[in-house]
Amino acid sequence: MLNLIKTKKLKIMKNFIKFAAVALIVAAFTTNVNAQIRASLGLEVALPFEDGYNFGIGASAGGEFLLGDNMGITAKIGYTALMVDADGGSASLIPMIAGFRYYLADNESGIYLTGQFGMTTFKYKQEYEFFGMKQTVEGSSTDLSYAFGAGMLLGDNIDLGLGYNIISGDGGSFNYLGLRAAYNF
């Protein structure tokens, strides 16, 4: 049953990626304005709402295909290490997401709203001692994730963002507030 669910999730994600690629190509050829691609590298901070996790810190690489003065299609991949309460425990997030941005003024500076959708891999490892023997429990899952938030471009190069992120898995969801400070190229 779990394999069937994961297969359906992967099929949904593959279809989403195909749709996003086609939409990006169509937008590139049908937009009359000078389209521009902007790349970024950023530092991430995660503030989980789940018990057992303190905070996370990581890095990400992103891109944005600008559509006119007020819109953009985004993509981002990253890695965030989560600090866990338990001794010997570790966890991490690897988000792979695409989304849409709407700028309230223009895409050169100012405030924007964003929505994102994709997949996030959640990895965990816990080491403990049981009757004098070291035991390790580890695993990972790749689940649907989505986020919504807002941000601000400061000049041409600085991008500050804040978003509410939800990773929806078989056993529930993992929610966190994400902060990103990025440098645009």
Secondary structure, DSSP 8 states (H G I E B T S, - for coil): -HHHHHHHHHHHHHHHHHHHHHHHHHHHHH--S--EEEEEEEEEEEEE-STTEEEEEEEEEEEEEEETTTEEEEEEEEEEEEEESSTTEEEEEEEEEEEEEEESSBTTBEEEEEEEEEEEEEEEEEEEEETTEEEEEEEEEEEEEEEEEEEEEETTTEEEEEEEEEEEETTEEEEEEEEEEEEE-
